[in-house]
Amino acid sequence: MNKRIPLAGLSPELEMLALSIPGFETPEQARKERVFRIASLSTYTGACYKALCEKLTECHPKYPCNSAACPECHRRYRLQMTREVLRLCNKTHRWRSVTLIFYQDAFTDAETPIWSPDALIARLRRWLKECGFKYMVIGGFEMDYHIDTGLWLPHFHLITFNEEEALNKLRNRMKNKPNMSVRKSVISRPMFDTGIDNPEKQISYLFKAIWWRVESYKENKPILINNKSIKPKRRTKKFRLCPKQHAHSLVMMDKQGIQTLTFMYKVRKYGDHLILK
């Protein structure tokens, strides 16, 4: 990669927004991650890896590649989306952050070349309509690889208006038997939602588009509560994907594109702006 390529400079408005978000990556950190991804892709000989490696290498602020796998291009997109969602949500505080996990759609490494999120995205869109959501639902699609099951687990991080009846109907849909019975020894939590306490941080999180390796473990000692021994809880910890999986995940993100990895319901993107339907 040409070290003389300047950092992607964004507008003062977007850079101020980035500074207001705890832990948001700097332009220098985005460049460092881009160099790492190029090096990761360059170690594999497949045509898809070479093509993406070349795309990321040639990306320039004046002619950006706009790949979902490019951390510098995605940083710009993430800030633009955060700004626009904040603008639309500022009119009311009645918003909820919602995570939806589709255990029944989990798949193995061997299935990744043919897997596509299109059917899952269409199903979620249909469910939102059938559950009666009347307002904007927006967020990001991600996948994590779970070591204990050897499966990729697709999920959505979304923000939606606090429509209690619609949310309850969606929760019941998410608790269907196939979605609850994938992991035999673990209680599945296919949907959980929280209030919006830190809008900038929580909304920017929706569009982070980072796929992780998830490892589970149990606390070493039982917990005593009111002199009763409580079994150790199952915990999870996230790590960077293994080298081959990481490279392949970048290819998958690039193939799907930023627009596919962004879920939008009753809202559409027009240029750099969001417009409610």
C-alpha positions as CSV (number, residue, x, y, z in Angstrom):
1,M,0.0,0.0,0.0
2,N,1.3,3.5,-0.9
3,K,2.1,5.2,2.4
4,R,1.8,8.6,0.7
5,I,-2.0,8.2,0.2
6,P,-3.5,10.8,2.5
7,L,-5.9,9.9,5.3
8,A,-9.6,10.1,4.4
9,G,-10.5,13.6,5.7
10,L,-14.1,14.1,6.6
11,S,-16.1,17.2,7.3
12,P,-15.6,19.0,10.6
13,E,-19.1,18.1,11.6
14,L,-18.5,14.3,11.2
15,E,-15.1,14.5,12.9
16,M,-16.7,16.3,15.9
17,L,-19.3,13.6,16.0
18,A,-16.6,11.0,16.0
19,L,-14.9,12.7,19.0
20,S,-18.2,12.7,20.9
21,I,-18.5,8.9,20.7
22,P,-16.4,7.0,23.3
23,G,-13.9,4.6,21.6
24,F,-14.8,5.6,18.0
25,E,-11.9,4.9,15.7
26,T,-9.6,7.7,14.6
27,P,-8.5,8.2,10.9
28,E,-5.1,6.8,12.0
29,Q,-6.7,3.7,13.5
30,A,-8.9,3.1,10.5
31,R,-5.8,3.3,8.3
32,K,-3.9,0.9,10.5
33,E,-6.8,-1.6,10.3
34,R,-6.9,-1.2,6.5
35,V,-3.2,-2.1,6.3
36,F,-3.8,-5.1,8.5
37,R,-6.7,-6.3,6.3
38,I,-4.6,-5.9,3.1
39,A,-1.8,-7.9,4.7
40,S,-4.3,-10.6,5.8
41,L,-5.8,-10.9,2.3
42,S,-2.5,-11.0,0.6
43,T,-1.5,-14.3,2.2
44,Y,-4.2,-16.2,0.3
45,T,-4.1,-17.1,-3.4
46,G,-7.8,-17.3,-4.3
47,A,-9.0,-14.8,-6.9
48,C,-11.6,-13.4,-4.5
49,Y,-8.9,-12.6,-1.9
50,K,-6.6,-11.0,-4.6
51,A,-9.4,-8.9,-6.0
52,L,-10.4,-7.5,-2.6
53,C,-6.8,-7.0,-1.6
54,E,-6.2,-4.9,-4.8
55,K,-9.5,-2.9,-4.2
56,L,-8.4,-2.0,-0.6
57,T,-4.9,-1.2,-1.7
58,E,-6.0,1.2,-4.4
59,C,-8.7,3.0,-2.3
60,H,-8.0,6.7,-2.2
61,P,-9.9,9.6,-0.6
62,K,-10.5,11.1,-4.0
63,Y,-11.8,7.9,-5.5
64,P,-12.9,5.7,-2.5
65,C,-13.6,2.0,-3.1
66,N,-16.8,2.1,-0.9
67,S,-16.3,-1.5,0.1
68,A,-18.0,-2.8,3.3
69,A,-14.6,-4.4,4.0
70,C,-12.7,-1.1,3.8
71,P,-12.4,0.4,7.3
72,E,-11.7,3.9,6.0
73,C,-14.7,4.0,3.7
74,H,-16.9,2.3,6.3
75,R,-15.8,4.9,9.0
76,R,-17.2,7.6,6.7
77,Y,-20.4,5.7,6.1
78,R,-20.9,4.8,9.8
79,L,-20.6,8.5,10.8
80,Q,-23.0,9.6,8.1
81,M,-25.6,7.0,9.2
82,T,-25.1,7.9,12.9
83,R,-25.6,11.6,12.2
84,E,-28.8,10.9,10.1
85,V,-30.3,8.5,12.6
86,L,-29.6,10.9,15.4
87,R,-31.4,13.6,13.4
88,L,-34.5,11.5,12.9
89,C,-34.6,10.3,16.5
90,N,-34.1,13.7,18.1
91,K,-37.8,14.5,17.8
92,T,-38.7,12.0,20.5
93,H,-36.9,9.9,23.2
94,R,-39.2,6.9,22.8
95,W,-36.7,4.7,20.9
96,R,-35.4,1.2,21.8
97,S,-32.2,-0.6,20.8
98,V,-33.1,-4.1,19.7
99,T,-30.9,-7.1,19.0
100,L,-32.3,-10.0,17.0
101,I,-30.4,-13.3,16.8
102,F,-31.5,-15.9,14.3
103,Y,-30.2,-19.2,15.7
104,Q,-32.2,-21.2,13.2
105,D,-30.3,-19.6,10.3
106,A,-26.9,-20.5,11.7
107,F,-24.5,-22.2,9.2
108,T,-21.1,-23.8,9.0
109,D,-17.8,-22.7,7.4
110,A,-18.5,-25.1,4.5
111,E,-21.7,-23.3,3.7
112,T,-20.3,-19.8,3.6
113,P,-19.6,-19.7,-0.2
114,I,-23.3,-20.2,-1.0
115,W,-24.9,-18.5,2.0
116,S,-26.7,-15.2,1.4
117,P,-28.6,-13.0,3.9
118,D,-31.3,-12.0,1.3
119,A,-33.9,-14.5,2.5
120,L,-33.3,-13.6,6.1
121,I,-33.6,-9.9,5.5
122,A,-36.8,-10.4,3.5
123,R,-38.3,-12.5,6.3
124,L,-37.5,-9.9,8.9
125,R,-39.0,-7.2,6.8
126,R,-42.2,-9.3,6.4
127,W,-42.3,-10.0,10.2
128,L,-42.0,-6.3,11.0
129,K,-45.0,-5.6,8.7
130,E,-47.0,-8.4,10.1
131,C,-46.3,-7.4,13.7
132,G,-47.6,-3.9,13.0
133,F,-44.5,-1.7,13.2
134,K,-45.5,1.8,12.0
135,Y,-42.3,3.7,12.4
136,M,-38.7,3.5,11.2
137,V,-36.6,0.4,12.0
138,I,-32.9,0.7,11.0
139,G,-29.6,-0.9,11.9
140,G,-27.0,-3.3,10.8
141,F,-26.6,-7.0,9.9
142,E,-23.6,-8.9,11.3
143,M,-22.4,-12.5,11.8
144,D,-20.2,-14.0,14.6
145,Y,-18.5,-17.4,14.6
146,H,-19.3,-19.4,17.7
147,I,-16.5,-21.8,18.7
148,D,-18.7,-24.0,20.9
149,T,-21.1,-24.9,18.1
150,G,-18.8,-24.3,15.1
151,L,-21.5,-22.2,13.5
152,W,-21.8,-18.7,12.1
153,L,-24.7,-16.9,13.8
154,P,-26.5,-14.1,11.9
155,H,-28.0,-11.3,13.9
156,F,-29.2,-7.7,13.6
157,H,-28.6,-4.6,15.8
158,L,-31.5,-2.2,15.3
159,I,-33.2,0.9,16.6
160,T,-36.9,1.2,16.6
161,F,-39.7,3.3,18.0
162,N,-41.0,2.0,21.3
163,E,-44.1,0.3,19.9
164,E,-44.8,-2.1,22.8
165,E,-47.5,-4.2,21.1
166,A,-45.4,-4.7,17.9
167,L,-42.3,-5.4,20.0
168,N,-44.1,-8.1,22.0
169,K,-45.4,-9.7,18.8
170,L,-41.9,-9.7,17.3
171,R,-40.6,-11.2,20.5
172,N,-43.1,-14.1,20.2
173,R,-42.0,-14.6,16.6
174,M,-38.4,-14.7,17.6
175,K,-39.2,-17.4,20.2
176,N,-40.5,-19.9,17.7
177,K,-39.5,-23.5,18.4
178,P,-36.8,-23.8,15.6
179,N,-35.1,-20.6,16.8
180,M,-35.1,-21.8,20.5
181,S,-33.9,-25.4,20.0
182,V,-30.7,-25.0,18.0
183,R,-28.4,-25.1,21.1
184,K,-29.5,-28.0,23.2
185,S,-27.7,-27.2,26.5
186,V,-28.0,-23.4,26.3
187,I,-31.0,-21.2,26.9
188,S,-31.3,-19.0,23.8
189,R,-32.1,-15.3,23.9
190,P,-33.2,-14.5,20.4
191,M,-34.3,-11.0,21.2
192,F,-33.4,-8.4,23.8
193,D,-34.0,-4.7,23.9
194,T,-32.8,-1.7,26.0
195,G,-33.5,2.0,26.2
196,I,-31.4,4.6,24.5
197,D,-29.3,6.2,27.3
198,N,-26.2,7.2,25.2
199,P,-27.6,7.9,21.7
200,E,-24.3,8.7,19.9
201,K,-22.6,5.5,21.2
202,Q,-25.6,3.2,20.8
203,I,-26.5,4.3,17.4
204,S,-23.0,4.2,16.0
205,Y,-22.8,0.6,17.4
206,L,-25.6,-0.4,15.0
207,F,-23.3,0.2,12.0
208,K,-20.0,-1.1,13.2
209,A,-19.9,-4.1,10.8
210,I,-17.3,-6.1,12.7
211,W,-17.6,-9.9,12.7
212,W,-16.1,-11.7,15.7
213,R,-15.1,-15.1,17.0
214,V,-17.1,-15.8,20.1
215,E,-15.9,-18.2,22.8
216,S,-18.0,-19.2,25.8
217,Y,-16.8,-20.1,29.3
218,K,-18.3,-20.5,32.8
219,E,-17.3,-18.7,35.9
220,N,-15.0,-20.7,38.0
221,K,-16.8,-20.7,41.3
222,P,-20.5,-21.0,42.2
223,I,-22.1,-17.7,43.5
224,L,-23.7,-17.6,47.0
225,I,-26.9,-15.7,47.2
226,N,-28.8,-15.8,50.5
227,N,-26.7,-18.8,51.5
228,K,-27.8,-20.7,48.3
229,S,-25.3,-21.9,45.8
230,I,-26.0,-20.6,42.3
231,K,-24.5,-22.5,39.4
232,P,-21.7,-20.7,37.5
233,K,-23.1,-18.5,34.7
234,R,-22.2,-19.0,31.1
235,R,-20.3,-16.1,29.7
236,T,-19.0,-15.2,26.3
237,K,-15.9,-13.2,25.1
238,K,-15.2,-11.9,21.6
239,F,-11.9,-12.2,19.7
240,R,-10.7,-11.4,16.2
241,L,-11.5,-14.2,13.8
242,C,-8.9,-16.7,12.9
243,P,-6.8,-15.7,9.9
244,K,-8.6,-17.7,7.2
245,Q,-12.0,-16.9,8.6
246,H,-11.1,-13.2,8.9
247,A,-10.0,-13.0,5.3
248,H,-13.1,-14.9,4.1
249,S,-15.4,-12.6,6.3
250,L,-13.9,-9.6,4.5
251,V,-14.7,-11.2,1.1
252,M,-18.3,-11.9,2.3
253,M,-18.7,-8.3,3.5
254,D,-17.4,-6.9,0.2
255,K,-19.7,-9.2,-1.7
256,Q,-22.8,-8.2,0.2
257,G,-22.0,-4.5,0.1
258,I,-22.7,-1.7,2.6
259,Q,-26.3,-1.3,1.5
260,T,-27.2,-5.0,2.1
261,L,-25.5,-5.0,5.5
262,T,-27.7,-2.0,6.5
263,F,-31.2,-2.9,7.3
264,M,-33.9,-0.2,6.6
265,Y,-37.6,-0.4,7.2
266,K,-39.9,2.6,6.5
267,V,-36.9,4.7,5.7
268,R,-34.6,5.1,2.7
269,K,-31.3,6.6,1.9
270,Y,-31.1,9.5,-0.5
271,G,-27.5,10.5,-1.1
272,D,-26.0,11.1,2.3
273,H,-29.3,11.6,3.9
274,L,-32.1,9.4,5.3
275,I,-35.7,10.1,4.4
276,L,-38.7,8.5,6.3
277,K,-41.2,6.7,4.1
